[in-house]
Amino acid sequence: MPDDRGLPPGSRQQIYAGEAGEFLAKVDPYYLRRSRLHMYGGTTSHFGFWARPLDEVDFLPRPGYRESSWPISRDELIPYYHEAMTFGHYGPFTFDDLPFWERALSGVCFPGQLGDPLRGAIFHAQYEERFHDFQLQLGDELRPAENVTVLFNASLLRLETSEDRSRVRSLLCASIENGRKGRRFRVTAQRVVLAMGGIETVRMRELSDKLGNTKRD
């Protein structure tokens, strides 16, 4: 099992390339490639495990912007947030207690301006490599695991679903060899979880639709 640390090779990172919108193209034209890492551990190796729980308003519909909402409430996630705090060695679950952090950090949050809806917020980060680096924290557990197989240099090309799209039949994957698409293979499972982040998950689903996700080649 290779270590796969540092930065991924350009041939793999190029998978994240794409056309940015007009605004993003002016601000950061390389954002799609620069902001994520196509490697073991993914983008967790990039952001120092910056984290903050979702706010209550994130779970609610926003008239005129979005009518849909989460099927669960924020309260249902709280136990898992506490587990995540322990896993990431983040410290106390005190994201909204600004007086606590003002005392702990000997500072004062910037005061809000009149009529400004923005408010102060606390993020936690974990810069200790042995905690935030996925392969360092879990690599030794995954190597001997009998119920987990880690595939390196395996890129997802397409989701293949049933005709009514009610379930995923298989995942079409390929390796990258000498900067080009290499060996193709399929992965099947009873359940599939797309843990690819907010951008790649949507892109993969749309790409699968455009390419005909029920096609087998």
Protein Blocks (a to p, Z undefined) as FASTA:
>chain_A
ZZkgajddfklmmmmgccddfklmmmmmmlmmmmpccdehijmlmnoopacdddfklmpc
cehiamcdcfbdfklmmmmmmmmmmmnonopadfklmmlmmmmnopadddddehiabdcd
dddddfbfklmmmklmmmmmmmmpmkbccdehiacfbdcddfkopacfbdcddddeehia
cdddddddfbdcddebjklmmmmmmmmmmnopmbcZZ
